[in-house]
Amino acid sequence: MRARQLSRRALLAGGGALLASATVALTACSASGPPQPPAAPPSDSPETVLLKKLIAEKERTVALYSSMVAGGGEKLAPFRDRHQAHLNELRKHVPAGSAAPSAGPSTGSAAPSAGPSAGKVSLSRLRELEREAAAERPRQLDGVSPGVAQLIASIGACEAAHALALPRSL
């Protein structure tokens, strides 16, 4: 009989331990409370923020050139087209899942509203805009990936060439 009592005690002790661990498990499950709302999407990296800024800037520039082309400045179409190419390339570098300022190629219908591109559109204003943009590019290279740095530097070189190559009159 003695072996049977030990067996019963062992069973009771084991059952108590099992009950205690089940209680802890249930308490842990209920302690989490109601389901938590999904975490906010991670913020954009500094490089992505810069790319979005450049995209918005290029969209304004394309819009300015488009307004000049529509107003009879057909000579400016190649300049606009190069800015559109820059815009398309910049968009390729914005990571998937990060909303770019605009979803597709710019049609030139966006009205320039603020910033250095605001005001009356003229050849002298376009030349000034190109100079300002080209001067800004070296300051934007710090901390970006080599591929993006090369793209920004190339865009700046093109903008500097535009400032010199824009016609004096239409």
Backbone bond lengths (Angstrom), bond angles and torsions (degrees), N, CA, C in turn:
res aa  C-N    CA-C-N  psi(-1)  N-CA   C-N-CA  omega(-1)  CA-C   N-CA-C  phi
1 M - - - 1.430 - - 1.524 111.54 -
2 R 1.234 115.97 -30.02 1.444 119.63 -177.61 1.526 111.68 -60.08
3 A 1.290 118.84 -40.32 1.453 121.89 179.30 1.527 110.19 -63.92
4 R 1.328 115.42 -33.34 1.453 118.96 -179.80 1.528 110.32 -70.04
5 Q 1.306 118.92 -37.40 1.459 121.17 178.88 1.532 111.02 -66.68
6 L 1.303 116.15 -40.56 1.461 119.24 176.71 1.526 110.19 -62.15
7 S 1.260 113.99 -40.48 1.440 118.52 179.95 1.531 110.55 -63.99
8 R 1.332 115.47 -41.17 1.462 119.09 178.93 1.523 110.06 -66.37
9 R 1.313 117.52 -42.30 1.468 120.79 178.54 1.525 111.16 -63.14
10 A 1.294 115.70 -42.74 1.461 119.67 179.05 1.522 110.04 -62.89
11 L 1.319 114.82 -40.18 1.452 119.27 179.24 1.518 110.87 -64.70
12 L 1.335 116.30 -44.58 1.459 119.94 179.42 1.531 111.03 -64.69
13 A 1.313 117.46 -42.39 1.462 121.26 178.76 1.529 110.10 -63.46
14 G 1.302 116.17 -44.26 1.474 120.56 178.94 1.524 110.86 -64.28
15 G 1.318 117.13 -41.23 1.463 121.08 178.76 1.515 111.09 -63.93
16 G 1.348 116.20 -39.84 1.467 119.89 177.75 1.519 111.55 -63.18
17 A 1.318 115.92 -41.93 1.457 119.97 178.89 1.524 110.55 -65.73
18 L 1.313 115.89 -40.44 1.456 120.60 178.36 1.528 110.34 -63.30
19 L 1.337 116.83 -43.70 1.453 121.25 179.04 1.530 110.53 -63.35
20 A 1.323 117.56 -40.95 1.457 121.13 179.58 1.525 111.36 -64.34
21 S 1.325 117.24 -42.58 1.464 119.17 -179.70 1.524 111.14 -69.54
22 A 1.333 117.62 -33.68 1.462 120.29 176.98 1.521 109.96 -66.79
23 T 1.336 117.46 -38.68 1.461 121.16 178.69 1.524 110.39 -64.46
24 V 1.326 117.19 -42.73 1.459 121.53 178.46 1.525 109.65 -62.51
25 A 1.325 116.97 -42.79 1.453 120.47 -179.09 1.528 110.73 -64.18
26 L 1.318 116.57 -43.08 1.458 120.18 179.61 1.526 111.01 -67.03
27 T 1.311 116.65 -39.86 1.452 120.18 178.06 1.523 110.30 -63.15
28 A 1.323 117.02 -41.94 1.462 120.73 179.47 1.525 110.58 -63.09
29 C 1.305 117.13 -38.35 1.464 119.88 179.49 1.519 111.00 -67.39
30 S 1.323 116.71 -42.18 1.451 118.73 -176.69 1.530 111.86 -79.77
31 A 1.322 117.90 -17.15 1.458 120.82 -179.17 1.521 111.73 -70.51
32 S 1.319 117.03 -20.94 1.460 118.67 -178.19 1.517 111.91 -71.96
33 G 1.298 118.62 -16.71 1.452 121.92 176.26 1.511 111.68 73.24
34 P 1.322 115.67 -161.25 1.467 119.51 -179.30 1.519 110.55 -66.73
35 P 1.302 116.90 158.05 1.467 119.23 179.94 1.524 110.97 -58.22
36 Q 1.310 114.90 138.09 1.458 121.30 -179.49 1.526 109.34 -79.53
37 P 1.328 117.51 143.79 1.465 118.63 176.02 1.524 109.00 -64.21
38 P 1.316 117.37 152.39 1.464 119.00 -179.49 1.528 110.00 -59.30
39 A 1.302 115.10 145.74 1.463 120.59 179.81 1.524 109.19 -64.49
40 A 1.311 115.27 149.93 1.463 120.50 178.22 1.522 108.33 -62.02
41 P 1.329 117.34 144.63 1.457 118.36 178.97 1.527 109.47 -60.04
42 P 1.312 116.74 147.05 1.457 118.65 -179.08 1.520 110.13 -61.11
43 S 1.322 114.62 144.88 1.461 118.56 -179.83 1.527 109.09 -70.93
44 D 1.316 114.84 158.73 1.458 119.99 -178.84 1.522 110.46 -69.05
45 S 1.318 114.83 149.36 1.462 120.55 175.73 1.527 108.40 -69.92
46 P 1.319 117.52 160.94 1.474 119.76 177.28 1.533 111.95 -56.63
47 E 1.325 116.86 -35.54 1.466 120.10 178.54 1.526 110.90 -65.18
48 T 1.331 117.33 -42.31 1.464 120.96 179.35 1.522 110.62 -66.34
49 V 1.321 116.94 -39.48 1.469 120.72 176.98 1.528 109.48 -60.13
50 L 1.328 116.98 -44.58 1.466 121.40 178.66 1.528 110.20 -62.55
51 L 1.322 116.87 -45.01 1.465 119.92 179.79 1.522 111.34 -60.03
52 K 1.329 116.83 -41.54 1.469 120.32 178.44 1.521 111.08 -63.58
53 K 1.334 115.94 -38.81 1.468 120.38 177.86 1.527 110.08 -64.02
54 L 1.329 116.46 -44.13 1.462 120.77 179.77 1.530 110.95 -64.51
55 I 1.320 116.59 -38.76 1.461 120.70 178.52 1.520 110.21 -62.36
56 A 1.320 116.55 -46.74 1.471 119.90 179.20 1.525 110.64 -61.50
57 E 1.320 116.63 -41.12 1.466 121.42 179.00 1.528 110.74 -63.20
58 K 1.328 116.46 -44.73 1.472 120.66 179.59 1.525 111.14 -64.93
59 E 1.326 116.81 -36.68 1.468 119.36 177.81 1.531 110.52 -61.91
60 R 1.330 116.29 -41.78 1.477 119.85 177.44 1.525 110.73 -64.65
61 T 1.323 116.39 -41.40 1.468 120.30 -179.51 1.525 110.86 -64.60
62 V 1.325 116.92 -44.26 1.468 120.52 177.78 1.524 109.63 -60.88
63 A 1.323 116.97 -40.08 1.467 120.78 179.24 1.532 110.95 -63.73
64 L 1.326 117.14 -40.50 1.463 120.27 178.23 1.527 111.37 -63.56
65 Y 1.324 115.58 -48.17 1.459 118.92 178.36 1.523 110.93 -62.50
66 S 1.313 117.46 -39.85 1.471 120.99 179.81 1.518 110.95 -61.73
67 S 1.332 116.92 -39.16 1.462 119.01 178.93 1.528 110.84 -66.54
68 M 1.317 116.64 -36.27 1.472 119.82 177.61 1.530 110.72 -69.53
69 V 1.332 117.19 -41.33 1.467 120.89 178.50 1.525 109.78 -63.28
70 A 1.327 117.01 -43.38 1.468 121.29 179.56 1.524 111.39 -65.00
71 G 1.315 116.86 -27.26 1.462 121.61 179.94 1.513 113.52 -87.13
72 G 1.325 117.74 11.98 1.465 120.36 176.71 1.512 114.51 108.87
73 G 1.297 118.04 3.76 1.463 120.89 -178.67 1.516 112.28 -95.55
74 E 1.334 116.87 58.51 1.472 120.77 -177.54 1.526 112.46 -58.45
75 K 1.336 116.85 -25.43 1.466 120.51 178.26 1.529 111.55 -61.24
76 L 1.329 116.58 -21.09 1.464 120.84 -176.56 1.523 113.09 -88.25
77 A 1.302 118.07 -6.09 1.472 121.03 -178.48 1.534 112.31 -56.89
78 P 1.347 120.01 -43.31 1.472 118.56 178.59 1.536 113.24 -62.19
79 F 1.326 117.24 -33.81 1.464 121.39 177.96 1.536 109.13 -66.00
80 R 1.329 114.99 -47.63 1.467 120.15 178.04 1.525 110.61 -59.24
81 D 1.318 116.40 -42.83 1.459 120.64 -177.59 1.528 111.74 -64.29
82 R 1.326 116.99 -35.26 1.473 119.51 176.97 1.534 110.37 -67.74
83 H 1.328 116.24 -39.83 1.471 119.03 176.01 1.528 110.82 -64.49
84 Q 1.318 117.18 -37.52 1.464 120.85 177.14 1.530 109.74 -63.60
85 A 1.326 117.20 -39.81 1.470 120.68 177.23 1.532 110.37 -63.34
86 H 1.339 116.91 -40.65 1.469 120.28 176.48 1.529 109.70 -60.48
87 L 1.315 115.31 -45.45 1.460 121.06 -179.26 1.520 111.01 -59.43
88 N 1.319 116.65 -46.04 1.470 120.66 179.76 1.527 111.00 -61.45
89 E 1.322 116.49 -40.54 1.467 120.12 -179.57 1.527 111.46 -69.67
90 L 1.327 117.56 -40.64 1.466 120.72 177.68 1.524 110.62 -59.73
91 R 1.306 116.67 -41.70 1.470 120.43 -179.53 1.518 111.91 -61.49
92 K 1.321 117.86 -31.02 1.469 121.31 179.00 1.528 111.72 -65.45
93 H 1.314 117.55 -22.87 1.466 121.63 -175.97 1.526 113.35 -93.64
94 V 1.340 117.49 -4.90 1.459 119.99 176.85 1.525 106.88 -81.60
95 P 1.339 117.97 124.22 1.467 120.88 -176.14 1.527 112.23 -59.90
96 A 1.329 114.92 147.11 1.462 120.37 175.41 1.520 108.57 -60.27
97 G 1.300 116.64 143.68 1.460 120.81 -178.67 1.513 112.67 89.83
98 S 1.319 116.42 -9.40 1.456 120.89 176.61 1.514 106.30 -105.65
99 A 1.309 115.65 119.08 1.461 119.18 -176.21 1.515 110.60 -71.28
100 A 1.297 115.57 120.09 1.459 120.59 176.05 1.518 108.55 -76.85
101 P 1.317 118.40 158.67 1.457 120.26 -179.03 1.523 113.42 -56.12
102 S 1.310 117.27 -28.64 1.453 121.12 -178.72 1.513 107.89 -143.54
103 A 1.327 117.17 149.44 1.455 120.18 -172.46 1.517 114.12 -87.14
104 G 1.288 120.08 -28.87 1.451 120.23 -174.34 1.500 111.87 -133.98
105 P 1.323 115.34 -175.77 1.449 118.23 178.69 1.514 110.65 -61.35
106 S 1.293 115.51 142.68 1.456 120.10 -178.79 1.519 109.86 -70.45
107 T 1.308 115.35 139.13 1.452 120.61 178.53 1.512 110.74 -97.07
108 G 1.321 115.37 -5.08 1.450 118.54 -178.52 1.516 111.91 83.84
109 S 1.326 117.58 7.21 1.453 120.14 -178.28 1.520 112.08 -87.59
110 A 1.322 116.76 -13.53 1.463 119.42 -179.66 1.521 108.73 -69.59
111 A 1.301 114.98 131.66 1.455 119.33 -179.51 1.507 109.90 -85.85
112 P 1.321 118.63 128.65 1.445 120.02 176.58 1.517 108.77 -64.72
113 S 1.335 116.19 135.27 1.457 117.14 -173.96 1.516 113.47 -122.26
114 A 1.303 117.82 -46.50 1.454 118.74 -173.96 1.516 110.17 -138.47
115 G 1.302 114.77 174.96 1.447 119.96 176.70 1.509 111.33 87.29
116 P 1.330 115.35 -166.61 1.455 119.54 -174.35 1.517 112.82 -67.43
117 S 1.339 118.74 -15.23 1.454 119.76 -177.88 1.522 112.66 -91.26
118 A 1.334 117.84 -1.87 1.459 119.82 -178.64 1.528 109.50 -72.22
119 G 1.293 115.45 155.20 1.450 120.04 177.93 1.508 111.20 112.12
120 K 1.331 115.83 -175.55 1.452 121.96 -178.29 1.523 110.05 -67.37
121 V 1.334 115.13 136.23 1.461 120.13 179.31 1.525 108.43 -86.96
122 S 1.308 115.47 126.34 1.456 122.04 176.97 1.515 107.54 -149.92
123 L 1.306 116.07 168.05 1.463 119.40 177.45 1.523 110.99 -61.52
124 S 1.317 116.89 -40.88 1.468 118.68 179.78 1.531 110.23 -65.99
125 R 1.324 117.11 -36.66 1.471 119.91 177.61 1.530 110.72 -67.16
126 L 1.329 118.13 -40.50 1.467 121.24 176.95 1.530 110.71 -63.63
127 R 1.333 116.38 -41.04 1.458 120.53 178.91 1.530 110.21 -62.36
128 E 1.327 116.18 -43.78 1.469 121.11 178.21 1.530 110.79 -63.19
129 L 1.315 116.18 -43.14 1.466 121.07 178.45 1.531 111.10 -60.20
130 E 1.329 116.09 -43.04 1.471 120.57 179.13 1.530 110.78 -64.35
131 R 1.335 117.45 -42.40 1.472 120.98 178.76 1.523 111.27 -62.45
132 E 1.339 115.97 -46.54 1.473 120.77 -179.96 1.527 111.26 -61.44
133 A 1.313 116.25 -43.53 1.469 120.18 -179.31 1.526 110.58 -64.65
134 A 1.325 116.70 -45.41 1.466 120.68 179.79 1.530 111.31 -61.44
135 A 1.316 116.64 -38.39 1.469 120.70 -179.91 1.529 111.46 -68.95
136 E 1.308 117.29 -28.25 1.464 121.98 -178.63 1.534 112.75 -77.02
137 R 1.311 118.11 -28.17 1.471 121.63 -172.38 1.535 114.52 -57.48
138 P 1.330 120.99 -44.76 1.476 118.52 -179.96 1.530 112.89 -59.34
139 R 1.322 118.09 -32.45 1.467 121.24 179.62 1.524 111.49 -72.60
140 Q 1.313 117.62 -16.05 1.459 121.27 -178.12 1.524 112.85 -93.13
141 L 1.299 118.15 -0.73 1.463 121.78 -176.08 1.522 113.87 -82.95
142 D 1.316 117.46 -21.62 1.454 121.23 -175.38 1.533 111.26 -66.11
143 G 1.312 116.27 124.88 1.456 121.74 173.27 1.512 115.84 82.69
144 V 1.327 118.91 7.51 1.461 119.81 177.96 1.522 109.56 -100.95
145 S 1.318 115.72 161.61 1.462 120.57 -179.76 1.536 109.38 -64.84
146 P 1.329 116.80 157.30 1.470 119.50 -178.55 1.532 113.49 -56.89
147 G 1.329 117.32 -40.38 1.459 119.79 -179.53 1.522 112.44 -64.89
148 V 1.319 116.60 -42.47 1.467 120.80 178.52 1.531 109.74 -69.29
149 A 1.324 117.45 -37.86 1.468 120.47 177.52 1.526 110.59 -61.49
150 Q 1.314 116.35 -42.45 1.463 120.12 178.67 1.530 110.73 -64.07
151 L 1.322 116.89 -41.55 1.464 120.82 178.70 1.532 111.07 -62.80
152 I 1.329 116.37 -47.18 1.469 120.39 -179.43 1.528 110.82 -62.77
153 A 1.331 116.88 -42.20 1.468 120.30 178.75 1.531 111.10 -63.74
154 S 1.317 116.51 -39.95 1.468 120.42 178.55 1.524 111.14 -65.57
155 I 1.314 116.05 -41.51 1.466 120.11 177.32 1.523 109.86 -61.84
156 G 1.328 116.81 -43.53 1.464 120.52 178.29 1.519 112.42 -61.22
157 A 1.320 117.21 -39.91 1.463 120.40 178.25 1.525 110.48 -64.46
158 C 1.319 116.33 -40.36 1.463 120.38 178.43 1.529 110.84 -65.56
159 E 1.323 115.97 -41.36 1.471 119.53 178.41 1.524 111.54 -63.58
160 A 1.316 117.19 -39.79 1.469 120.87 177.74 1.525 110.20 -63.56
161 A 1.332 116.54 -40.23 1.466 120.12 177.46 1.529 110.58 -66.15
162 H 1.332 116.98 -38.88 1.469 120.31 177.18 1.524 110.92 -59.10
163 A 1.326 116.40 -43.78 1.467 120.29 -178.13 1.525 110.83 -57.03
164 L 1.316 116.68 -34.61 1.464 120.83 -179.93 1.534 112.30 -86.15
165 A 1.328 116.93 -31.26 1.464 120.69 -171.61 1.535 113.81 -91.31
166 L 1.319 117.89 -13.14 1.459 118.43 179.75 1.522 110.37 -58.56
167 P 1.321 116.74 137.67 1.485 118.18 -179.54 1.527 110.89 -64.54
168 R 1.306 115.62 155.81 1.469 121.31 178.60 1.526 111.07 -77.63
169 S 1.318 115.44 -25.10 1.458 120.01 177.09 1.519 109.10 -151.74
170 L 1.315 114.84 163.37 1.462 120.46 179.60 1.472 109.72 -102.47
